[in-house]
Every structure is written in structure tokens, then in C-alpha cells.
Amino acid sequence: MATSQGGNGYRNGTHTHRASLKPHVKSKPVQRRNSTGKDHAAVPGRVRVAIRLRPRNAEESVADADFADCVELQPELKRLKLRKNNWDADTYEFDEVLTEFSSQKRVYEVVARPVVESVLDGYNGTIMAYGQTGTGKTYTLGRLGEEDNAARGIMVRAMEDIFANISLETDSISVSYLQLYMETIQDLLDPANDNIAIVEDPKTGDVSLPGASLVDIRDQQSFVELLRLGEAHRFAANTKLNTESSRSHAILMVHVKRSVKGRDAALSSENGNHPHMVKSIKPPLVRKGKLVVVDLAGSERIDKSGSEGHTLEEAKSINLSLSALGKCINALAENSAHVPFRDSKLTRLLRDSFGGTARTSLVITIGPSPRHRGETASTIMFGQRAMKVENMVKLKEEFDYKSLSRRLDIELDKLIVEHERQQKAFEDEVERLATEAQERISDAERNYVDSLEKERSKYQKDYMESIKKLEEQLVMNQRKNEKPHMKSSGEIPRVSLEELADLKKMLQKETHLRKAAEGEVNNLKSQVAELKKSEASGKSEISKLHNMLEDKEHQTKKLEGEIAILQSHLLQLRLEADETRRHYDRGGFEKETGDLNSLTSQVKQQEQQQQQQQEASGNREKPSIAKLFEQVGLQKILSLLEAEDADVRIHAVKVVANLAAEETNQGKIVEAGGLTSLLNLLKSSQDETIHRVAAGAIANLAMNEANQELIMVQGGISLLSMTAANAEDPQTLRMVAGAIANLCGNDKLQTKLRSEGGIKALLGMVRCRHPDVHAQVARGIANFAKCESRASSQGTKSGRSFLIEDGALPWIVQNANNEASSVRRHIELALCHLAQHEINARDMISEGALWELVRISRDCSREDIKTLAHRTLLSSPTFQAEMRRLRVH
């Protein structure tokens, strides 16, 4: 009696289950090697096999009415008996035994749900149906259940569970639906794509289909529509065994990407002492699981199916691929040293499902008819062998650098918006205070003038009335004092003296009133002075607010710089992670450490030989470097850039610089991490020689457009600017200026180069009077102006030139007629390119650039620049108007 031990072998693999799914499988915590999301210890997980019996169909009910079923199921014992005759039978055990009365829901619960849970936890999973044609494989897996909801198959139910356990805000699902027909892989979602190639990773052996359609889905209805579309394109035929026999293997691939949160995030970072600090420094973790659902075409015997013609060819192809799958299962079950995965495209696609890293569940389908006992026995034996296959299930977890970058961009945008809002509020407040102060001053001045005019009018009126009264009183007194019998004309009457005394008192009173008026005027003047002091205080407050605004702008710029550094650090982390992975693939670090002394000796010896050869003949340098490159190897040379010995670093960077001068070596240097090492030397080393040679090597690498973008991404402009600011040696400045000049010639990097200080760094290097430095600065300005001119003509750049905004125009005009031809040629070309954009014309006229353009159009030694200047002057209305005003012809 043949038996097979089933039971709970599937549970050897471990994974975490969420509360929303049925917790019918025990779990253990997944063991992890570290919390970086790169390496996780794989755990064993046997292929789990369930067998499902199809009920008799109408044809079998008639033809086999007098015969018993060829199988007897014992689901409570998870056993199946295959009858040899009326008195003898073979017994087999499986992980699950599903009778003809088992519901689709029951099949999903025991076959597919554990695999779906694993996929949601970040593992790969496979669900596959195998059996004779017409035994219900497609019904089990692909039934849509549109007419009867309870008839939904594994595909539909699996996607329902996936949608119920993800967040569409942070997680994503994408689907591919393929068929393997006559050994060609065809896209069921895009029938025109009918010959998709299989791509294998040479290091890991992972299989991918980059040519297949990958559709993002957001809801269950969209998924059902995709299944309906795919089924419409799948090949089927009518045979004696099945009226709708599938003639191809259908493969559904569901990619689930989930962000690690809460308890999962803490588990993934269990080795960290400060999880909150890790979250702020490291990018978030994501788990990528892939669910593969395989509906195999049914195996068939030609004499029973009646296939002929093209259908016969299809049957042969199906049987060949299933035979290849059976050979692979046999080899894995017997632990054979060689597994023939490459015999068929089907086995290549299922390489991860059997003997790989996926959690696999197989459902084999059989019929009850004794006429097909041979096919039923073959199917059962296939399932028995598959139960012996052991997979090493592995968690798929990695850092989500894109998400971190998006989060940093959002934070930066928020900071910029908040800064702009505060700046606008501050400017509004300053304007309000200024307006209020001005109004108060105007009111005070107006009140002062009105009060002064009123007082003057009042006192003048009182004065005139007093004079009039005095005159009238004097006349009256004179008349009263006239007496006809005056004894002597020299006598002064007593009454007249009293009147004079009264007049004196009145005059004194008027004097007091005048003094009181003057005092009031002085009081008003003091009030005006106080108002002016208040105005001065307001201006001081405004000045303080301006200073506060400048401090906030400085803090914002500092924060932006820190964010840029953080982004560069993240990219550096990724590069280091990739380098570490490649390093371990090559066999470890211990061997390299052991060879360090010999490698150092080789480099120094080669450097000495190189110097001797240079003294003998200047043309022997490159062969010597090439020889060193072949003997030592690029990776070992680059490792010496981080040596503790300063002399070793100097020798190594010279070798790298000479290698970088050859275009054929540049790609190898960048791929091996040489560019990153050179930039790190600029940042960490204080040696002027290392700075000079490293900058020269970077300048050589910057001649390649692809390398230019890498230099910018890794913060190269900031490092080159810092090196230029600290350097005094003309040759170092020349190398740095040459590197920046090469970057200036890239149209895509204009804005980023300017924002990171590239133009200001070039202008800062003109402090050195060396003509070679000036030539490289002029070349960089000419390259930048040329790219700007091209962008303006294409409509992608508007506004004044960045060169003019950063203050380069005075230096350009000053050196337009430089004695050194290498400087003058580039400056003349830059002026012509700047003049081609009309919005720059006014600035160029005010700085005197018009006269230099006129001179270039007449006296330039290069005919092409001379023609360009002449054409630019004629095409600019602003220049033409100014030339007419100055009478220049």
C-alpha cells in the first residue's frame, strides 16, 4: 500500500498573520539577520498539496452507471484510496482531501488563503492547479462567479482578501496575465504582444518578464474586468474529454507592495536602540510580495481526447511541458544535483515555485470515472512527489528611497510655502506700520499748522482791537483835557498821566499775552519733535523686522542645504549598499585585506617606474598605467583611495586620474564607484595635491553626459565649490574650473548648477590671475550662455540670464578684449549668446557690452563669431535703437 505523510509540513515555514484573516495556521516570528531590509534568513517551507474530486458529469453518469468510482475519499483522515479492483486499493495521504461536495469557499480556505497571507507579509507565493483535462482546474482557479457568487474561484477570492488588507494610500497592486501557448509566452491583456522573452538574473537566477503588461489596479471590479479580458483571449478547443479544453497554461501574476508600519516596522528594526531616530534617518521599509496563480492546461491521451490536426500539435506541446515539469519535481523530490529547469519555458517560469523561495500550494484535480484510472493514478503520483519538494521561503523587504525623497520634497515645499507666507505677512505688517506712522506725522504737521494759524489770527485780532481802543480812548482824553483858560502851555494835566498809566498797563498785558502765545508755539514744536522721535523709533522697529526677515531667510537656506545633504547621504547609502552586495558576491573582504600590502607596493612601484619612463620618454605613461590596470585590477586601485597612508592615497588618485583620461576607462571607473570615491576625497582630504589630481579626474569624467548627472546628484558642485574656495594653487583652481565648465555644457543641469552655486564658484576663481584659470572660467561661462540661448529659443527658459543675475556680466565685459586668445575667444562667444535673448539687451547696454559686440562684429579674428555678432546686432530692436541714438553705424 502506497502512503505519503502529509499533515502540517507546510507550517515549517513561518510568517505573520493579520487579525482580519482567519488564523487557522500557527505562526512563529520570522528570524532576521539585521534590520536593514537587505538580508533575511530563509526558512524551509514544504510544497503543500490538496486533492479535489470532481463530481460525475452527465456523460459519466450514463456510461459508468454500473461501475463504482475509481477513488474513495476519507477527508477526515486526509486520505484517498485508489481502487485497483473490487477487493484491493492503494492509499495515499495529502495535506487536504476535498470531496465533490466541497464548496469553492472551502477550497480557497485550505488551499489559497495561507499563501495569500504570506504574500501580504512580503513573501512570494504560488497557487497551481494540475490534473487531467476536464477535471475542474479552471473552475477551481478562474471562475468569476458572475451568475452565482458562491462559485467564485481562487483568483477572485484572493484579490478580495488582498484589497481587504491593504491601504490604497500607501500600498500598491499591479497585475500581469499571461498564457504559455506552444512554447511562446503571450500577453492576455495585450494580444499583440505575443512573444515575450524570459530574462534571468545571472547572479540570483531570478526570472522576470520585462515585456509583459503590468497594470495597476485600485478596486475589485477593475481586477474582474482584467480577468474577463484575459479569458476572452485564451486559447480553448472542443475535445471528447472537455467541450472547453484549455489549450494553454494561464499564469496570473499579482505584485503587492506594502509599507511596513507599526508592529511590523518595530520588528524590522529590532536591532536598533532608538527606533524613532532610525525612522528619521533611514528611509521607510517596503515589503514586496508576488502571488503567482497557475492554471495548467490538462494532460490528455490522444486516443481518448480525439485531438487531430492543429489541436493534436497543441496537445503534444502541452504534454511536453507537463512532462518537463514532472521531471523537475522528481529531481527535487530526490534531491538530485541537477534539476532540468531549462527544458521548458513552463519550468523556467516556475523555478521559484518549486525549490525556490516561494510558498507554494498545489491543488490536483481528478475525476471519478474508472475509465480514466490511469490518468488519475498519474495525477496522484505527481502530487505525492510534489509534497517532497522543500522550498526556502524568504522575506522580500527593502528600503523605499523614492518614498523618502517624496516626503523630503513635500516637507521642503511646506517650508517654502510657510516661509513665503511669513514673509508676506511681515511685509504687510511693515507696510501697515509705515503707513500708520506717515499718517500720524501728517496729522501732527497739519494740526500744528492749523493751531499756529489760529493762534496768530487770534493774537493779531486782539492786538488790532487793543490798538483801536487805545486810539479811541486817546482821542476822547484829548478832547476832555482841552481847556480854554489854560494858564501855561507847559502844564501836564493829572488826568492825562493816569491815562498814560492805563495805557502802559494795557501794553504790559499785551506783552504777557504775546509771551503766552510764544510758549504755546514752543509747546507745539516740542510735540512735533516727539512725533519725529516716534517716527525714528518706528523706522528702527522696521529695521529690526528687516533683520529678522534676513535671519529667517538664512535659516531657510541653511535648512535647504541640510535637506540637500541628507538627500545626497541617502543616495550614498544606496550606492554603499549596492557596493556591499557586489562585494559579498565576489567572495568577501578577507582576501582583499590580505593583499593590501602587496597592492600598495605594486602601485608605488608602478608610480616610480612611471616617473622614470616620463624622464626617458613622455609617451610611455599610458602603456605603464594600462599595464598596472591589467595587473592589479580597477577595484583594488580604487580601494587604495581610502588607505590611511597619505602617500598611498596620492599615488592611487594619480593612477585613477590617468585612467580617467581614457574614454574607454571612464564607464568602468564610475560603475566601480570611482566617482563617489573621488568626491569623498574632495570632502575629507586636506591635501592640496589630492585635491588637484582628484579634481582633474572628475573633470575628465565630467566630459561624459551620463557622468555629469551622477556628479550633480552626489553633490559634486558643492564639493567643487568648496575646494575652489579653499584652494590657492593655480593648477588646482584650473582643474576645478575645468570640471565645472564641463558641467555647464549640459542643458538639463542649468537650473540645478546655478542653484548650488556653480556660477558663483566660477566667478570666485577669477581672484587668481593665472591665465589658464581664466581660460577655464571663460569656457564655463561660454558653455552656460550657449545652453541658456538654446533653452530660450526653444521656449523652455524665460527671464534674464542667470549669468547676469549672478553678476558675471561686468567680468565678461572687462575680459572681452583680453590679451590671452583662449580667454578672449570664449568671452566673445558668451557675449554673442547672451545678446541673442532680447530681455538681456538693457543690462548689456548699461554695462557697456554693446560696444564690445560692435567691436566683435568688426574686428574679431574668427569669422564665425564675427558673423554671429553682426547677425545678433541686426536682429535686436533694442540694440538697433541704442546704436541709432549713439549714431553707431
Phi, psi and omega in degrees: 000124180278130178228158178217133182276120179253256176072224190258030179300332180297333186279004173297325175283148184239145173199166183267136178253144177269157188293335185286342176262158186293118185276062183267358178242126179292153183222155175238156178294139180288130179278132180239146178282322178203184185252019182276349181080010182259315185237128176228140180292131178282150179236149183289148177205108183290149174296128182263131187236129173240147179243138182233131180262128175277140175291163179296139174270179185299318182295319181289326180298329180275310187291325185251026184298329183267003185240147177279161176299149180282350181232151173233124185261140173235077188297327181293333177262359183057045181233160178220136177249126177256113185287131171274319178204196185288343184236358183224146181206151174263141182249137180227147177247141177229170177293324176215141176239118186248120182282176179293346180264359180294134180282162176299324179296317179297318178299316180296317183300317187270336184262310194257327188303316178301324179291319179297320177299318179297318180298319178295335179270002174104016177255161170276144180220147180229133172238123187225142176247132182226139176166175180295153178301137177085012182261002172103026180292308180296324177298318182292319187266312196253008182295129183278334178069034182288323179275321180233111184299329182288346183271006181302138182272185185296320181302310183294315182293323179298317180292327176299317178294321180296313179297329182286345186237018176233164174250120182293345179285325184244341184250166181217152178227133176225149190229139168236144181225116189232166169223143175258106185236119179053043177064024171235139181267123184239147181272115180288340178270347178215086187303334179294335180272083192249015178208074184274134182272148175266130180245129180248137174286121184296337182271311186264340183080004179295142182256137177220160179234078185296341181274354183280149176293138178234107188254125174282133179236149184238351181206166184294322182298320178298321179295317179298322177297321178296317178298318180296319178297316180294318180296328179294334183262358183279144181282134176215159181211162180262118177237176180293333183269339185202126181289337177231065183282125178292131181254013178214159174273123179264135183230116176257126179244122179244116180262121182245122178244117185236138175281138180276123182227164170055234184298323180296320180295319178296321179295319181292336182249031188295337181277351181277141179278337183227088184301323182292328176288321178300320181298324183282337184261317186267153176289159180293155178269144174231147176246132183244110176250148179233123176259123178246119177249120187244117174257095184288145171294148186286141173288147182209152172263131187300322183292335180269324183280338180072024181290141177208160180066226182295324178298326176296318178297322177297316181298319178299315180298319179297313182295325178295315181292322178291326176295318178297322177296319179297322178297318179295319179297317179299314182297319179292320180295328180266006181056041180291149180291333180239129176244119188281062180296330188277004180287340183208151177293331178297314181290329175295319180293329183262019183296324180282339184280328181238110181084005180255217185253006183269154172270117191245136175232125184245130173246122179255135185248136181227162175251162184273350190293129177292342178293337182248032182299324180298313179295322179296317179297318179297319179295318180298317181294326175299314179296322179297317179292322181296329180293343179273353183279130182248123174261156174251094187289134186226135180286135179257101185222138182206168178282144177259083182293325181296319180297317178297319179298317177297321180295319178295320178298319179296316179297320178296317178298319179297317179297319180295316179297317180296320178297316179296322179295314179296321179295319178295317179296321179295315179297321177296320180294318178298317180296321179295316179297319180295317179296317180296317179297318180297320179296319179295319178295317180296318178297317180297315180296319179295318178295321179297314181295317180297314181297318180296320180293319179297313180298318180297316179297318181297311182292326177294319179296315179297321180296315180296319179296321179295318179297319181295317178298318180297319179295318180295319180294324179294318179297317180296319180294322179296321179292319179294328187273357179281118179236135183290335185249051178285127184286324183217132182292343181275356180283144177249118183296151181292323180299320180298323179292321178296321179296322179295324178295318177298320179297322179296317179298319180296321178296319178298319179299318178297322179297316178299317179298320178299316179295321178297320178296319178297321178298320177297320178297316179298322178299316178297322178298319179297322177297319177298320179297320178296320178297322178294322176297319178298322177297317179297320177297320177298318178297322178296319178297320177298319178297318178298318179297321175300316179298319177299320178298318179296321178298318179297319178298320179297317178298320179297315179298321179297318178296318177299321178296319178296321179296318179298319179296319179298318178297319178295323177296321178298315178298322179295320177301317179297316180297319179295321179297315178298319181295320179297318180297314178298323183297315179292327177297329181280352174118012170103177188257342188296322182293321181295321180299321180293334183263006187296316183296317180294322180296317178300317179298319180300314182296314179298316180299318180294324179295318178295316177299323181295318179297318178296321180292325179295323178293324180282316182203129182289350186264005184260003184292310185296317176300324180295316179296318179298321178296316178298320181299318180289321185285317189266315184100139185298317185298321180289323177298316180295327180295333180287346177295342180253013180294153180286328180288122183296322180297321179296317179298319181296314179299316183295317182291330176293319179297316180296320180297319178294322177294322182292342179290341178267127183298328182292337182270344189297315180298321180294320181297314182294317181297327181276002178091014181294322179299315179298318180296319179296317178295324178295326177296318177300326184279320190260330186277148176252001184279127182294324180295316179298318178301316183295310184291319179297320178296323177295320178295319178295323178298319178296316179295329182288355176286344178265130185298320180296321179292329181300317180294323178295319179299317181293317182298324182272017176075029184296322181298316180299317181292319178295320178297317179296318178297318179296321182294328184265349186272148175239337182290126182302323182293322176298315179297323179296318179295315181296316180297323178295320178296314180293324179298321177296320178293330181295342182273007180260118182299326187285342189255007187303304185296315181295320180297318180291318183294333179267012171089020182294318181293315181296326177295318177300313181295327179293335182281351179287355175298333175279129185276003184292132183296328179295322177295315180298326180294318179291322176298315180297322179296318178297317180295320179295317178298316181295316180296323179296315179295320178297317180298319179295319179295323179293318180292331179274353178086007180268355180227131177227163181089176182296159178295142175297329178298318179290318180296328180270008172082026181276341188298318179301318180292324178298313180295320182297326184255013181296334180241038181297147181295325181285122183295328180295328177280313186298319183299315180291321181294318179298319179294320178298318179299318180297317180293321178297322184287343182288343179259117190301329184291343178274352190298314183299316178296322181291324178294316182294333180267001177087013182288339181298317180298322179292325176295319178298317180297317181298319182294343182253319193244359185296138182285335179269123186293325181293319178291321179299315179294320180297318179295317180297315180295323179294317179297320181290330186273351183261116177298324181294314179296320180298317180296318180293322179293322176294322179294323180273358180059046177259128183239000000 
